[in-house]
Amino acid sequence: MAWLSRVADSEHTRASYLKEADRLYRWAVFARGKLVSSLMHEDLELYRRFLANPQPAAVWVGTRRVGRHHPDWRPFSGPLSESSVRQALTIVNSMFSWLVEARYLAANPLSLARKRRGKGAPRLTRLIGREQIDACFDAVGALPCETELERRHVSRCRWMLQLFLLSGLRISEVTGTRMGAFYFRQGQGKTRWWLDVVGKGEKARQIPVNDEMLAELRWYRESLDLPALPSPGEDLPLVLKVRGLRSEPMTRQAIHTILKTVFRLASDRLTSLGRGDEARALELASAHWLRHTAGSMMGDAGIDIRTIKANFGHSSLSTTSIYLHKDDDHRHDETASHSLTQPDTDETETLEYWKARAEALEALVEKLSKER
């Protein structure tokens, strides 16, 4: 708990770190019969394998979402992916390092882990292409829209997609921001709208709201019989529930579930069109993919990297640079369509071209010799 109080700068981070510390503690005591302070390097190698396949499943894996104190609660909902295992061990390593620094432990059992060789620039793959985005909106448009609740759900799904794609917000920022955070300023004869956000590390920033996003905000609010634009200090969440208390924000998990459903429906549409690769990639998508996609679209639109950095709340340009992505097929075609070492001519003209260049060079050399 002392470690958490020093390193967790937000409720989400605290919950994530506490979950991983708790998992390790339970595994050490119940699977290895050891205190965390007695774990050795070899134990942590076993723990790495355990995270990828927590067995016995009846003891460690829960089959339904229940409260922590319910008899059916388990620490895992299934095996962790490779990236999730790395994240879990990164958190555990952070905990051990702090405990060593604070003199609670003599050594960090993870410090002996094999050091990975330096890697090049990370390849950004968590992107949703334009046609995949279109499939998502088509899937939302095909949802049932007969009852009032259904109509509210459809408008909410569309607003979610537009909000993430046009703002690049994190899911925690969406749930933690209110409608009253929209505001406008007059300057140089123009009204400029902004969105106040408190992001990662409790850092506040202001996100420019373009005409497209403002139009989507109007449409969403009017679909709910609300005034077209929010009033200062308005306490309604950015994304509203379709029933219940309007002032109560949706949970991160609820937004995640809705988006995953939309992605799955869009994936089914792409599969039916024979585009299996795009469909399978979309099945893996999450809210954070929309943030990556938003950054990529801003870069492709020619927006300055420093502007994207400020909009996304990054602490360094190196983080922002991974968002500057151009569609791989287009990039390949554009590069391959230009000859870089030869003139744009057919093979029959190549000899004549180089002969003419040689003659011009000889003439230049002769001219320079005479001038000298």
N, C-alpha and C positions, 0 to 999 in steps of 0.2 A: 504494500500500500504506500510505503514511503517512496518507492520507485515510481509508482503511478502518479503520485502528487507532483513529482518533479518533471516528468516527461510528457504527460497527457495534457495537451493544450485545448482539447475540445471534448465534448461528451462522447462523440463518435469514436475518437481516438482512444479515449479511456475504456470504452466498452470493448473495442477490438483488442487492446493490449491485455485487459483483464481476462478476456476469453482465452487467449493463448497461454497466459500464465496459469490459469485454472486447469486447462487441459494438461499442461506439463505436470503440475502438482499431482493431479489425480493419477496420471500414468505412472509417475515415479512411485507413489505410495502403493497403489493397488496392483500394478503390473510388475514393478521391479522390487517392491518392498524396501524402498530407500527414501530418505529425505532428499529434497531438491539439492541441498547443500552437499550431498554425498554422491551426486551423479558424476560419472566420468565421461571421457570422450567417447568410449565405446557405447555407453548408454545412449548418448545423443545420436549416434549413428543408428541404433535400433529404433529410437524415437522417430527419426526421419522416415524410416520404412513404415513405422506404425501409422504415421499421419496419412500416408498414401493408401493404407488399407487397415483401418482400425478394427482389429479382431480380438475377441469374439464380438461379432456385430450385435448380438443380443444385449451385450453389456454396454457397448460404447455408442451404438448408432440408434437414433430415435426414428420412429416411423411416422410421427405426426408432431405438429408444432403445439407444444404445451408449455405451461409456465415452469420455471426452474424448480419449483418445489413439488411439482406433480410427479407421481411415481413413474410415469412413462417418459419423463425427461431424460435425455442423454446428451453428452457433450458434442456429438457429431450428428450431422444429418446424412452423412455418407463419406466416402473416401475424398480426400482433398486432391485437387489438381496439382500439377507440378509447380505452377506459379503460386498457388495457395500454400504449398509446403514451403517454398522459398520465403514467402511472406511471414509464415508462422515462425520459422527459424530465425529470420531477421529480427523479429520482435523478441524472441527468447534470447538471442545473442545480445540485444540491447539491454535486456534485464540483467543478464549475467555480468556484462561489462560494468553496469552501474553498481551492482552488488560488490564487485571487486574494488571499484574506485571508492566505494563507501566503507570498505574494510569489513563487509559482512562475509565475503568469501576470499579465499586465498588465490584462486585462479578461475578463469573462464573455461569450462570444458569444451566450448565451441571454438576456442581460439586456435586449436590444432587442426581445424577443418582445412581441407585442401584449398589453397588459395586459387581462385580461378584466374586464368590469364586475362589480361586486359582485352576488352572487347571493343570493336569499332562502334561507330555511331549506331544506336538502336534503330532497327527497321520498324516503322510504324505500320502495324497491320490491323489494328483495331479501328477500322474505318468502314463506313457504310457508303456504298456507291450511290450515284444519282438514281439509277434504276431501282436499286434496293429501297431508297427513300420513297420513290414513287409507289413502289409496291406496298410500303407501309401505309401511305395515305389512301391507296386504293382499298386496302384491307379495312381501314377505319370507315371509309365510305360505304363499305358493304355490310357493316354491322347493322343489326335490327334497330329500327328507329321509330317504333310504333307508339310506345308509351312515353310519358314525360321522363321517367327515369332513364329509359334507353336513349332518348335524345340528349339528356344531360351527360350521359356516359360517352356518347359519340363526340360531343363538343369538347369534353374533357380530354379524350384521347388525342384529338387533333391539336388542341392547345398545348398538351404535353410535348408532342413531337416538335411543334413550332418553337416552343419556349426553349427547349434544350438546343435545338439546331441554330436558333437565331441569337442566343445569348451565350452559349458555352458554359452554362452554370453546372456546378456539381449537384448531385441529387440532394446532398445535405443542405445546400444553399437554397434549393427550391423549397424544401420543407421548412426552412428557417426564415424565409422572407415573406413579408406581408404585402398586400396590394398597395398600402400606403407608402411603400418604398419607391413607387413610381412618382416622379416629380418633373417639373419642367423649369427651364430658365430662359429668359429672353436675352438675346445677344446679337448684335449686328443685324437688327431687324428680323431676326428669325427665332422661332420657338424651338428649343432643343429639349427633348425628353431624355431622362436618365433613370437608372434603377440603382438604388443603394443596396449593397450586399455586404454582409459580414461573412467572410470565407474562412478558409483553412488558417489555423493559427490565430483566429479572432482578428484577422486583418480586414479592415473595411476598404471597399473600393466602389467606384461609380462606373456602371456599365452604360455606354451610349445605347439609346433605343432608336433604331432606325424606323423609317416609315412602314416597312413591312411588318416589323414586330408590333408597332403601335396599332396597325390595322387588325392584326390577329388578336391583340388584347381587346380591342373594341368588339370584335366579332364574338369572342368567347363570353364577355360580360353581357352583351345584349342577348345572347342565347339563353342566359340565365335570368333575364329580366332585370339586370342590374344597370345602373347608369353606364354609359359608354366608357367613361374614364374614371379611375379611382379618385377619391377625395384625399386631401392630405391627412395622414394619420389613420387611414382606413385600416381596420384590423382583420380584414378577410385574408385568408391564405392565398398564395399565388395560384394554387390548384385546389379547387374545392371538392368536398365530398358530394356525391349525388343525393345523399340524404343525411339526416342528422344535423348536428350543430355546424352551421356554416363557419363559425369562427375557429373551429378546431381543425388544425392542419392534418393532412394525410400523413401517414407514417412513411418512412423510407421504404419499408418492405412492401407497402401497398402500391406505391408508385412503381417500384421495381417489378412487381407481379403484373401490373397492367401493361407496362412496356414489353415485358417478355411475352405476354399473350399476343400483343400486336405484332411483334417480331415473328412469332410462330405462325400467325395467320398469313403474314406477308411471305414467309418461307413456303407455306403451302401453295400460295399463288404462283410463286416462281417455279416451284417443282412442277406444277401443272403445265407450265409453259416450256418445260424442258430445260430449265436453267438450274440444274442441281447444285453446281458449285456455289453459285450465289446464294441459293436457298440454305445450304448447309452452313455457310459462313454466317448468315443472318440468325440462325438458331443459337449461335454463341453470343450474339450481341447483347449489350446491356446499356443502361443509362450513360455510363462513362464512355461508351463507344460514340454516343451522340456528341459528347463534349469534344472528343478527338476529331470527329467529323466536322464540327463547327469550326474548330481551329484550322483544319485543312481547307475548308471552303473559304475562310477569310484570307488565308495565304494565297490560294488560287485566284482570288478576286483582286489580288495586288495590294491588299492592306499591309501597311508597314509592320514589320515584325515587332517593333517597339509598341505599336498600338495594340497588337494582339497580346503581347506580354501584359500590358496594363489591364486590358479587358478580362484576361483570364486569371489575373492575380498571381502570376509566376514571380518568383524571386530572382530568376536569372534568365537571360536570353537563351542559354543552352537548353533549358527545359522547353521554351517556346519553339525552338528551332525544329523539334521533332514533329511539330504540327504542319510544317511547311512541306506539303506533299502535293505532287502532281500525279494525276492518274497514270499508272504505270504503262498501260497500253498506249495512251496518247504520247507519253514521254518517249517511249520506244519508237513509235512511228515517226515522231517529229525528228528524233535524232537520226534514224536510219534513212530518212528521206533527203538528207543533205550530205553531199560529198564534202569531206573536210580537208582533203589533201589534193583534190583535183578539181578543175573547173567543171561547171555544169554543162557537159558536152558528151556526145556519144563517142564510141571507140574510134570511129573513122576519122574524127577530128583531133584525136589526142596527139598524134605525131606532129601534125601541122601546128598545133598549139605550142608544144614544147620547142619546136624548131623556131617559131616566131619569137618566143621568149628568149631563146639563146641568141638570136640575131640582135634583139633589142639590148641584151646585156653586153654583147660585144661592142655595139655602137656607143653605149654609155661609157665603157672602159676606154675606148678610143678618144672620146670627147674629153674625159677627165685627164688623159695623158697629154693631150694637146694643151689643155688649160694649165697644167703643171709646167 
